[in-house]
Amino acid sequence: MKKKRIVGTTTPADRGSLGEELAARLEQILSSDSFDIASARSGLGEAASTIREQSGQQAILTALYETATEIIDVHVVGQVLQAAVNRAKVLLNSDLAYLALYDQQSKGTRVTATVGSVSSDFGSLHVPLGAGMGGKVSQLREPFFTPDYLKDERLVHLPRVDVGIKAEGVRGMVGVPLIARNQFLGALFVADRVVRHYTASEVSWLQALAALIAVALENARLFEREEASLKQTQIAYQSLNARLAASEREASIHRRIVAILERNGSLEELSSVIEKDLNATAGFVPALGGDADVPLEEKSYSSGVGDPAVLTLRVKTNAALTGSDRRILERVVQAAETLLLRKTVRGIEKALVGSAVFQRLMTAGVSVGEATAFRGELQIDLLKPCRIAAFRSGEHSPEALMSMVRQAIGDVPHLVAQSEGVALALYEEGGPVSAESLQGAINIVAGGRVAVGSVLCPEPVVNADKAVRRAINSVDLVVMLGKAGDHTADLNATPEALLLRNAEPDDVAAYIEAALGTVFAYEGSRTGELIATIRAYFAAGLNAAKAAEALGIHYKTVMQRLDRISKIAGIDFKDPRQMFRLQIALFMLGMKGS
């Protein structure tokens, strides 16, 4: 770059030769025979001036060296800029220094670092290309200085720029461009609040400083870009590494889930996978209405299993669930649905086989060898005592009752079939299912009262058909007695009871009322001694003395009660037909548990 020359100044090369000439002149004066005081004084003055100038040059060289040392290791753009303006102010002993960077979009310069400024707005001043000092330097790409900025007609003055200059009180100003790799980066300025004529040396040294700053600025920018690129690379690597770890984790858990499916594992095993790998609590619970449609939360997960949902997977975690976690949970739900479907299919197949076996037990029977084989297939031992229960409901068909019975019994081994319009179940005696618990369970599943009659079958292989008949008779008696939905002990289906199995509960109640209604009305809230006396009398074979002995009362007391009953109810204890009707009424009353 061609440097401007300023009149009255010298270049560094000139200064070197000047010093040699001055030294020779001084030596000549000192060695002259005719010593001239005026010449000596002039020589000494020039020598002092030269020494001062060389000292100033040495100070500037030292400042430039220190500047290079300061900024060579600085990799932050902002720090480079601030160090630059600080050094420029000191270098030219000025009031103010600032640095403006070139803005490619606006085609102008914007102040980005200042020292010595007193105006708050000056630090963000923008100067378009060609205007003011910043515009001039950016346009010429060469140094430019003015002794008095506001009076310099060479400059294009913009009001908003001049306002900033006035606010700072600036007069003298010099600016040099920052150029690196033939690219204009901005300009470095120093200014004074007095009129100042800057020498060519000052401009030259400021240019040297600007050259150092331009290189440091470019290096800092490159370093920041490289650092940003490195950070982005690190972030991308960490993200990729996290994705890889998540994928490997998902693949590992997927293999465990597949292994559970291959061996037809349980829902509990799937829950344990979640609890171990997600550090959570998990479980499958029955789905209740819209319970399966719980909104997803940050630390919880809920999803229905099946369509419609029969179970709900509920998960609670201490940490927020990630996308990978939710994908794992979705796979667990899919696996659970597969297990449920398989279980349903196996249950249907097993139910069909069990129904066929039960039908054979009620008809042709099965052999001991076949019973042994069925034990492995159906998990029920037909060689052990079993209980056979019959179910009847006016609100549900036998087929629907069969399905409800399976739900009520659950996973306990059993056989289910139907006969004569009732559902039948066979299960091992003494197991987890009892007649009482089965009654309660079937009522819940059916949503109402279901009549249940059950009997013990000591040898199902040979006596299942007889036990089924007794169970059907028993449930019919339960219906006849109006006790549907209530647990009843084994009803002894005597021949007399069989005569009543098709009777309606209202007819039974009417018959009892017709025979004994007046006796009930007479006794009211008494202890029921008249009914007890009638029963004891029939049990003693119509012998009053034996009845008195059984009741623990006097013989005459029994006779007095019988006489009272005869008068109240109009009963003739010597009429066989009346005695028969009375016995039937007492039998019905006993069957009802009264």
C-alpha positions as CSV (number, residue, x, y, z in Angstrom):
1,M,0.0,0.0,0.0
2,K,1.3,3.4,-0.9
3,K,1.9,5.6,2.1
4,K,1.1,9.3,2.2
5,R,3.9,11.7,2.9
6,I,3.4,14.7,5.2
7,V,5.5,17.7,4.8
8,G,7.9,18.4,7.7
9,T,8.3,14.8,8.6
10,T,10.8,12.1,7.9
11,T,10.6,8.4,7.2
12,P,12.4,5.7,9.3
13,A,15.1,5.4,6.6
14,D,15.6,9.2,6.6
15,R,16.0,9.1,10.3
16,G,18.7,6.5,10.2
17,S,20.9,8.5,7.8
18,L,20.1,11.7,9.7
19,G,21.5,10.3,12.8
20,E,24.8,9.3,11.1
21,E,25.1,12.8,9.5
22,L,24.5,14.5,12.9
23,A,27.1,12.3,14.6
24,A,29.7,13.2,11.9
25,R,28.9,17.0,12.3
26,L,29.3,16.9,16.1
27,E,32.6,15.1,15.7
28,Q,33.7,17.8,13.2
29,I,32.8,20.6,15.6
30,L,34.6,19.1,18.5
31,S,37.7,18.4,16.5
32,S,37.9,21.8,14.9
33,D,40.7,24.1,15.8
34,S,38.4,27.1,15.8
35,F,35.6,26.0,18.1
36,D,32.3,27.9,17.2
37,I,29.9,28.1,20.2
38,A,26.9,28.9,18.0
39,S,27.6,25.9,15.7
40,A,28.0,23.7,18.8
41,R,24.8,24.8,20.3
42,S,23.0,24.2,17.0
43,G,24.5,20.7,16.7
44,L,23.6,19.9,20.3
45,G,20.0,21.0,19.7
46,E,19.7,18.8,16.6
47,A,21.3,15.9,18.5
48,A,18.8,16.3,21.4
49,S,15.9,16.4,18.9
50,T,17.2,13.4,17.1
51,I,17.6,11.5,20.4
52,R,14.0,12.4,21.4
53,E,12.7,11.3,18.1
54,Q,14.5,8.0,18.3
55,S,13.3,7.5,21.9
56,G,9.8,8.1,20.7
57,Q,10.3,5.6,17.9
58,Q,11.7,3.1,20.4
59,A,8.6,3.6,22.6
60,I,6.3,3.1,19.6
61,L,8.2,-0.1,18.6
62,T,7.8,-1.3,22.2
63,A,4.1,-0.5,22.2
64,L,3.6,-2.4,18.9
65,Y,5.5,-5.4,20.3
66,E,3.4,-5.4,23.5
67,T,0.3,-5.1,21.4
68,A,1.3,-8.1,19.3
69,T,2.1,-10.0,22.5
70,E,-1.3,-9.1,24.0
71,I,-3.5,-10.0,21.1
72,I,-1.7,-13.0,19.7
73,D,-3.2,-15.4,22.2
74,V,-6.6,-13.8,22.3
75,H,-9.3,-15.9,20.6
76,V,-12.4,-13.9,21.5
77,V,-13.4,-11.2,19.0
78,G,-14.7,-8.8,21.7
79,Q,-11.5,-9.0,23.7
80,V,-9.4,-8.4,20.5
81,L,-11.4,-5.3,19.7
82,Q,-11.2,-3.8,23.2
83,A,-7.4,-4.5,23.4
84,A,-7.0,-2.8,20.0
85,V,-8.7,0.5,21.0
86,N,-7.0,0.6,24.3
87,R,-3.5,0.3,22.7
88,A,-4.4,2.8,19.9
89,K,-5.4,5.5,22.4
90,V,-2.1,5.0,24.3
91,L,0.0,4.8,21.1
92,L,-1.1,8.2,19.8
93,N,-1.7,9.7,23.3
94,S,-5.2,10.7,22.2
95,D,-8.5,11.4,24.0
96,L,-10.6,8.8,22.2
97,A,-10.1,5.6,20.2
98,Y,-12.7,3.4,18.6
99,L,-13.0,0.6,16.2
100,A,-15.8,0.2,13.6
101,L,-16.4,-3.1,11.8
102,Y,-17.7,-3.3,8.2
103,D,-21.3,-4.5,7.8
104,Q,-21.8,-6.4,4.5
105,Q,-25.6,-6.0,4.6
106,S,-25.8,-2.3,5.3
107,K,-22.6,-1.5,3.3
108,G,-21.3,0.7,6.1
109,T,-19.4,0.6,9.4
110,R,-20.7,0.3,12.9
111,V,-18.8,1.2,16.1
112,T,-18.2,-2.0,18.1
113,A,-15.5,-1.0,20.6
114,T,-14.5,2.4,22.2
115,V,-12.3,3.8,24.9
116,G,-12.5,7.4,26.2
117,S,-16.0,7.9,25.0
118,V,-18.4,10.0,27.0
119,S,-21.6,9.6,25.0
120,S,-23.8,6.5,25.5
121,D,-25.0,6.5,21.8
122,F,-21.6,6.8,20.3
123,G,-20.8,3.1,21.0
124,S,-23.4,1.9,18.5
125,L,-23.0,4.6,15.8
126,H,-23.5,3.4,12.2
127,V,-21.9,5.3,9.3
128,P,-22.9,4.4,5.7
129,L,-20.3,4.0,2.9
130,G,-18.8,7.3,1.8
131,A,-20.1,9.4,4.8
132,G,-18.0,10.7,7.6
133,M,-14.6,9.3,8.6
134,G,-15.8,5.7,8.8
135,G,-17.4,5.9,5.4
136,K,-14.4,7.7,3.9
137,V,-11.9,5.0,5.1
138,S,-14.2,2.2,4.2
139,Q,-14.6,3.7,0.7
140,L,-10.9,4.6,0.1
141,R,-9.4,1.6,1.9
142,E,-6.6,4.0,2.8
143,P,-5.6,6.1,5.9
144,F,-7.4,9.4,6.3
145,F,-7.0,12.1,8.9
146,T,-8.4,15.6,9.6
147,P,-7.2,18.2,12.0
148,D,-10.8,19.4,12.6
149,Y,-13.6,17.0,11.7
150,L,-16.6,19.3,11.7
151,K,-14.9,22.0,9.6
152,D,-13.4,19.6,7.1
153,E,-15.2,20.0,3.8
154,R,-13.6,16.9,2.3
155,L,-16.0,14.8,4.4
156,V,-19.6,14.0,3.7
157,H,-21.4,15.2,6.8
158,L,-24.5,13.5,7.9
159,P,-26.6,15.2,10.7
160,R,-27.0,12.1,12.8
161,V,-23.3,11.3,12.5
162,D,-22.2,14.9,13.3
163,V,-24.5,14.9,16.4
164,G,-22.5,12.0,17.7
165,I,-19.2,13.7,16.9
166,K,-20.4,16.9,18.7
167,A,-21.5,14.9,21.7
168,E,-18.0,13.6,22.0
169,G,-16.4,17.0,21.4
170,V,-14.2,15.5,18.7
171,R,-12.1,17.7,16.4
172,G,-8.9,16.0,15.2
173,M,-9.3,12.5,14.0
174,V,-7.3,9.9,12.0
175,G,-8.5,6.5,10.7
176,V,-6.8,3.5,9.1
177,P,-8.4,0.5,7.5
178,L,-8.3,-3.1,8.9
179,I,-7.4,-5.4,6.0
180,A,-6.7,-9.1,6.1
181,R,-6.4,-11.4,3.1
182,N,-7.4,-8.5,0.9
183,Q,-10.7,-8.3,2.7
184,F,-11.8,-5.0,4.3
185,L,-12.8,-5.8,7.9
186,G,-13.3,-2.2,9.3
187,A,-11.4,0.8,10.5
188,L,-9.4,1.9,13.6
189,F,-9.8,5.5,14.7
190,V,-8.2,7.8,17.2
191,A,-9.5,11.2,18.0
192,D,-8.8,14.3,20.0
193,R,-11.0,17.0,21.4
194,V,-8.5,19.6,20.1
195,V,-7.3,20.5,16.7
196,R,-4.5,18.2,15.9
197,H,-2.3,17.6,12.9
198,Y,-1.2,14.0,12.9
199,T,2.2,13.3,11.5
200,A,3.1,10.7,8.9
201,S,4.9,8.7,11.5
202,E,1.8,8.6,13.7
203,V,-0.3,7.5,10.8
204,S,2.4,4.9,9.9
205,W,2.5,3.5,13.4
206,L,-1.3,3.4,13.6
207,Q,-1.3,1.5,10.3
208,A,1.2,-1.0,11.7
209,L,-1.1,-1.4,14.7
210,A,-4.1,-1.8,12.4
211,A,-2.3,-4.5,10.5
212,L,-1.7,-6.5,13.7
213,I,-5.3,-6.0,14.8
214,A,-6.7,-7.1,11.4
215,V,-4.7,-10.4,11.6
216,A,-5.7,-11.0,15.3
217,L,-9.3,-10.2,14.5
218,E,-9.4,-12.6,11.5
219,N,-7.7,-15.3,13.6
220,A,-10.2,-14.7,16.5
221,R,-13.1,-14.9,14.1
222,L,-11.7,-18.1,12.6
223,F,-11.1,-19.5,16.0
224,E,-14.7,-18.7,17.1
225,R,-16.0,-20.3,14.0
226,E,-13.9,-23.3,14.5
227,E,-14.9,-23.5,18.1
228,A,-18.5,-23.1,17.2
229,S,-18.1,-25.8,14.6
230,L,-16.4,-28.0,17.1
231,K,-19.2,-27.5,19.6
232,Q,-21.8,-28.3,17.0
233,T,-19.8,-31.4,16.1
234,Q,-19.6,-32.4,19.8
235,I,-23.3,-31.8,20.2
236,A,-24.0,-33.9,17.1
237,Y,-21.7,-36.6,18.4
238,Q,-23.3,-36.6,21.8
239,S,-26.7,-36.7,20.2
240,L,-25.7,-39.5,17.8
241,N,-24.1,-41.4,20.7
242,A,-27.2,-40.9,22.8
243,R,-29.4,-42.2,19.9
244,L,-27.1,-45.1,19.5
245,A,-27.2,-46.0,23.2
246,A,-31.0,-45.6,23.1
247,S,-31.2,-47.8,20.1
248,E,-29.0,-50.5,21.6
249,R,-31.1,-50.3,24.8
250,E,-34.3,-50.6,22.9
251,A,-32.9,-53.5,20.9
252,S,-31.8,-55.3,24.1
253,I,-35.2,-54.8,25.7
254,H,-37.0,-55.9,22.5
255,R,-35.0,-59.1,22.5
256,R,-36.1,-59.8,26.1
257,I,-39.7,-59.1,25.2
258,V,-39.5,-61.4,22.2
259,A,-38.1,-64.1,24.5
260,I,-41.0,-63.7,26.8
261,L,-43.4,-64.1,23.9
262,E,-41.6,-67.1,22.6
263,R,-42.1,-69.0,25.8
264,N,-45.6,-67.6,26.3
265,G,-44.6,-65.8,29.5
266,S,-46.7,-63.7,31.8
267,L,-47.8,-60.1,32.1
268,E,-45.8,-60.0,35.4
269,E,-42.6,-60.7,33.4
270,L,-43.4,-57.8,31.1
271,S,-43.9,-55.6,34.1
272,S,-40.5,-56.6,35.5
273,V,-38.8,-55.6,32.3
274,I,-40.3,-52.0,32.7
275,E,-39.4,-51.8,36.4
276,K,-35.8,-53.0,35.8
277,D,-34.9,-51.0,32.7
278,L,-36.9,-47.8,33.3
279,N,-36.4,-47.7,37.1
280,A,-40.2,-47.5,37.5
281,T,-43.2,-49.1,39.1
282,A,-45.4,-50.8,36.6
283,G,-48.4,-53.1,36.6
284,F,-51.4,-54.3,34.6
285,V,-54.8,-53.6,36.2
286,P,-58.4,-54.3,35.0
287,A,-59.6,-51.5,32.7
288,L,-62.6,-49.7,34.2
289,G,-64.6,-47.7,31.6
290,G,-62.5,-44.8,30.3
291,D,-59.7,-45.6,32.8
292,A,-57.5,-46.7,29.9
293,D,-57.6,-43.3,28.3
294,V,-55.5,-41.4,30.9
295,P,-53.6,-38.4,29.4
296,L,-49.8,-39.0,29.1
297,E,-47.8,-37.1,31.7
298,E,-44.1,-36.4,32.0
299,K,-43.4,-39.1,34.6
300,S,-46.3,-41.5,34.1
301,Y,-47.7,-43.6,31.3
302,S,-51.1,-45.3,31.0
303,S,-52.4,-47.3,28.1
304,G,-55.2,-49.7,27.5
305,V,-54.4,-53.3,26.5
306,G,-56.8,-54.9,24.1
307,D,-59.6,-53.5,21.9
308,P,-61.8,-52.8,23.8
309,A,-59.3,-52.5,26.6
310,V,-59.5,-55.3,29.2
311,L,-56.4,-54.2,31.1
312,T,-54.5,-51.0,31.7
313,L,-50.8,-50.7,31.8
314,R,-49.9,-48.1,34.5
315,V,-46.3,-46.8,34.9
316,K,-44.8,-44.3,37.4
317,T,-41.2,-43.1,37.1
318,N,-39.0,-40.8,39.1
319,A,-37.5,-39.2,36.0
320,A,-39.2,-37.8,32.9
321,L,-40.0,-40.4,30.2
322,T,-38.0,-40.0,27.0
323,G,-39.2,-40.8,23.5
324,S,-37.2,-44.0,23.8
325,D,-38.9,-44.9,27.0
326,R,-42.4,-44.4,25.5
327,R,-41.4,-46.5,22.4
328,I,-40.4,-49.3,24.8
329,L,-43.7,-49.0,26.7
330,E,-45.6,-49.2,23.4
331,R,-43.8,-52.4,22.6
332,V,-44.7,-53.8,26.0
333,V,-48.4,-53.0,25.4
334,Q,-48.2,-54.8,22.0
335,A,-46.6,-57.8,23.6
336,A,-49.2,-57.8,26.4
337,E,-52.0,-57.8,23.7
338,T,-50.3,-60.7,22.0
339,L,-50.1,-62.7,25.2
340,L,-53.8,-61.9,26.0
341,L,-54.8,-63.0,22.5
342,R,-52.9,-66.2,22.8
343,K,-54.4,-66.8,26.2
344,T,-57.8,-66.2,24.8
345,V,-57.3,-68.6,22.0
346,R,-55.9,-71.2,24.3
347,G,-58.8,-70.6,26.7
348,I,-61.3,-71.1,24.0
349,E,-59.6,-74.3,22.8
350,K,-59.4,-75.5,26.4
351,A,-63.0,-74.6,27.0
352,L,-64.2,-76.5,24.0
353,V,-62.2,-79.6,25.0
354,G,-63.4,-79.3,28.6
355,S,-67.0,-79.0,27.5
356,A,-66.6,-82.1,25.3
357,V,-65.1,-84.1,28.2
358,F,-67.9,-82.9,30.5
359,Q,-70.5,-84.1,28.0
360,R,-68.8,-87.5,27.9
361,L,-68.8,-87.7,31.7
362,M,-72.6,-87.1,31.7
363,T,-73.2,-89.7,28.9
364,A,-70.8,-92.5,28.1
365,G,-68.3,-91.7,30.8
366,V,-64.4,-91.8,30.5
367,S,-61.9,-94.4,31.4
368,V,-59.2,-94.1,34.0
369,G,-56.6,-93.8,31.3
370,E,-58.4,-91.0,29.6
371,A,-58.9,-89.2,32.9
372,T,-55.1,-89.4,33.4
373,A,-54.5,-87.9,29.9
374,F,-57.0,-85.2,30.5
375,R,-55.2,-84.2,33.7
376,G,-52.2,-83.2,31.6
377,E,-54.3,-81.4,29.0
378,L,-56.9,-79.7,31.2
379,Q,-55.0,-79.6,34.6
380,I,-57.9,-81.2,36.4
381,D,-57.8,-84.6,38.1
382,L,-61.1,-86.5,37.4
383,L,-59.9,-89.3,39.7
384,K,-60.3,-87.1,42.7
385,P,-63.5,-86.0,44.4
386,C,-65.0,-83.1,42.6
387,R,-67.9,-80.7,43.0
388,I,-70.5,-80.2,40.4
389,A,-72.5,-77.0,40.4
390,A,-75.6,-76.1,38.3
391,F,-76.5,-72.4,37.5
392,R,-79.9,-71.1,36.4
393,S,-81.0,-67.5,35.7
394,G,-84.2,-66.2,34.1
395,E,-82.2,-63.2,32.7
396,H,-79.4,-65.1,31.0
397,S,-79.2,-68.0,28.6
398,P,-77.2,-71.2,29.4
399,E,-74.5,-70.1,26.9
400,A,-74.1,-66.7,28.5
401,L,-74.1,-68.3,32.0
402,M,-71.3,-70.7,30.8
403,S,-69.1,-67.7,29.9
404,M,-69.9,-66.0,33.2
405,V,-69.1,-69.2,35.1
406,R,-65.6,-69.3,33.5
407,Q,-65.0,-65.7,34.6
408,A,-66.2,-66.4,38.1
409,I,-64.0,-69.5,38.6
410,G,-61.0,-67.8,36.9
411,D,-57.7,-69.7,36.5
412,V,-58.7,-72.6,38.7
413,P,-58.9,-75.8,36.6
414,H,-62.5,-76.6,35.7
415,L,-64.9,-78.0,33.1
416,V,-68.0,-76.1,31.9
417,A,-71.0,-77.5,29.9
418,Q,-74.8,-77.2,29.8
419,S,-77.7,-79.5,30.1
420,E,-81.5,-79.1,30.4
421,G,-81.2,-75.4,30.1
422,V,-78.8,-74.9,33.0
423,A,-75.0,-74.2,33.0
424,L,-72.8,-76.7,34.7
425,A,-69.3,-76.5,36.2
426,L,-67.0,-79.2,37.6
427,Y,-64.0,-78.4,39.8
428,E,-61.9,-80.2,42.3
429,E,-63.3,-80.4,45.9
430,G,-61.1,-78.8,48.6
431,G,-59.4,-76.3,46.2
432,P,-59.4,-72.5,46.2
433,V,-63.0,-72.4,44.9
434,S,-65.8,-73.1,47.4
435,A,-69.6,-73.2,46.9
436,E,-70.0,-70.0,48.9
437,S,-67.2,-68.1,47.1
438,L,-68.6,-69.3,43.7
439,Q,-72.1,-68.0,44.6
440,G,-70.7,-64.6,45.4
441,A,-68.5,-64.5,42.3
442,I,-71.2,-65.5,39.8
443,N,-73.6,-62.8,41.3
444,I,-70.9,-60.1,40.7
445,V,-70.1,-61.3,37.1
446,A,-73.8,-61.6,36.2
447,G,-74.7,-58.4,37.8
448,G,-77.7,-60.0,39.6
449,R,-78.9,-63.0,41.6
450,V,-78.1,-66.4,40.1
451,A,-79.5,-69.6,41.5
452,V,-76.7,-72.1,42.2
453,G,-77.1,-75.7,43.4
454,S,-74.0,-77.9,44.0
455,V,-73.3,-81.4,45.1
456,L,-70.2,-83.5,45.9
457,C,-69.2,-86.1,43.4
458,P,-66.8,-88.5,45.0
459,E,-66.0,-90.4,41.8
460,P,-66.5,-88.2,38.7
461,V,-65.4,-90.9,36.3
462,V,-68.2,-93.2,37.2
463,N,-70.8,-91.0,38.9
464,A,-70.7,-87.6,37.1
465,D,-74.0,-88.3,35.4
466,K,-75.8,-88.9,38.7
467,A,-74.1,-85.9,40.4
468,V,-75.2,-83.7,37.5
469,R,-78.8,-84.9,38.0
470,R,-78.7,-84.1,41.7
471,A,-77.1,-80.7,41.0
472,I,-79.9,-79.8,38.5
473,N,-82.5,-80.9,41.1
474,S,-80.8,-78.9,43.7
475,V,-80.8,-75.6,41.7
476,D,-84.4,-76.2,40.8
477,L,-85.2,-76.5,44.5
478,V,-83.3,-73.2,45.1
479,V,-85.4,-71.5,42.4
480,M,-88.6,-73.1,43.9
481,L,-87.8,-71.9,47.4
482,G,-87.1,-68.3,46.1
483,K,-83.4,-68.4,47.3
484,A,-81.7,-67.6,44.0
485,G,-78.6,-65.6,44.7
486,D,-78.3,-66.9,48.3
487,H,-75.7,-69.5,49.2
488,T,-77.4,-72.7,50.3
489,A,-75.8,-75.8,51.7
490,D,-76.2,-79.0,49.7
491,L,-79.9,-79.6,49.4
492,N,-81.0,-83.2,49.8
493,A,-83.1,-83.8,46.8
494,T,-85.4,-86.4,48.4
495,P,-88.3,-88.0,46.4
496,E,-90.7,-85.5,48.1
497,A,-88.5,-82.6,47.0
498,L,-88.5,-83.9,43.4
499,L,-92.2,-83.5,43.4
500,L,-91.8,-79.8,44.0
501,R,-88.9,-79.0,41.7
502,N,-91.2,-77.6,39.0
503,A,-93.3,-75.6,41.4
504,E,-93.3,-71.8,41.4
505,P,-92.1,-69.9,44.5
506,D,-95.4,-68.1,44.7
507,D,-97.4,-71.3,44.6
508,V,-95.3,-72.8,47.4
509,A,-95.8,-69.7,49.5
510,A,-99.6,-69.8,48.9
511,Y,-99.7,-73.5,49.8
512,I,-97.9,-72.9,53.1
513,E,-100.1,-69.9,53.9
514,A,-103.3,-72.0,53.2
515,A,-102.2,-74.8,55.5
516,L,-100.5,-72.9,58.4
517,G,-101.3,-69.2,57.9
518,T,-103.7,-69.0,60.8
519,V,-101.1,-70.7,63.1
520,F,-98.5,-68.1,62.1
521,A,-101.0,-65.3,62.6
522,Y,-101.8,-66.6,66.1
523,E,-98.2,-67.0,67.2
524,G,-97.1,-63.7,65.9
525,S,-93.8,-62.8,67.6
526,R,-93.9,-65.8,69.9
527,T,-91.2,-68.4,69.9
528,G,-92.9,-70.6,67.3
529,E,-93.9,-73.3,69.9
530,L,-97.0,-74.4,68.0
531,I,-95.1,-75.2,64.7
532,A,-92.4,-76.9,66.8
533,T,-95.1,-79.1,68.5
534,I,-96.6,-80.1,65.1
535,R,-93.2,-81.1,63.8
536,A,-92.4,-83.1,66.9
537,Y,-95.8,-84.8,66.8
538,F,-95.2,-86.0,63.1
539,A,-91.6,-87.0,63.9
540,A,-92.9,-89.1,66.8
541,G,-95.3,-91.0,64.5
542,L,-98.3,-89.1,65.9
543,N,-97.4,-90.2,69.5
544,A,-98.0,-87.3,71.9
545,A,-96.0,-88.9,74.7
546,K,-92.8,-89.3,72.5
547,A,-93.3,-85.8,71.2
548,A,-93.5,-84.4,74.8
549,E,-90.3,-86.3,75.6
550,A,-88.5,-84.9,72.5
551,L,-89.7,-81.4,73.3
552,G,-88.8,-81.7,77.0
553,I,-92.3,-80.7,78.2
554,H,-95.2,-82.5,79.9
555,Y,-97.5,-84.8,77.9
556,K,-100.6,-82.7,78.8
557,T,-98.9,-79.6,77.5
558,V,-98.5,-81.3,74.1
559,M,-102.1,-82.3,74.1
560,Q,-103.2,-78.8,75.0
561,R,-101.2,-77.3,72.1
562,L,-102.6,-79.8,69.6
563,D,-106.1,-78.9,70.7
564,R,-105.3,-75.2,70.3
565,I,-103.9,-75.8,66.8
566,S,-107.0,-77.8,65.9
567,K,-109.3,-75.0,67.0
568,I,-107.2,-72.2,65.4
569,A,-106.5,-73.8,62.0
570,G,-109.5,-76.1,61.8
571,I,-107.3,-79.2,61.5
572,D,-108.6,-82.6,62.3
573,F,-105.5,-84.7,63.4
574,K,-107.5,-87.9,62.7
575,D,-108.1,-87.0,59.0
576,P,-105.3,-88.6,56.9
577,R,-105.8,-86.2,54.0
578,Q,-105.5,-83.2,56.2
579,M,-102.4,-84.8,57.9
580,F,-100.8,-85.3,54.4
581,R,-101.4,-81.6,53.4
582,L,-100.0,-80.5,56.7
583,Q,-96.9,-82.6,56.3
584,I,-96.3,-81.2,52.8
585,A,-96.6,-77.7,54.1
586,L,-94.2,-78.4,56.9
587,F,-91.8,-80.0,54.3
588,M,-92.0,-76.9,52.1
589,L,-91.4,-74.7,55.2
590,G,-88.3,-76.8,56.1
591,M,-87.0,-76.5,52.5
592,K,-87.3,-72.7,52.8
593,G,-85.2,-72.8,56.0
594,S,-88.0,-71.8,58.3
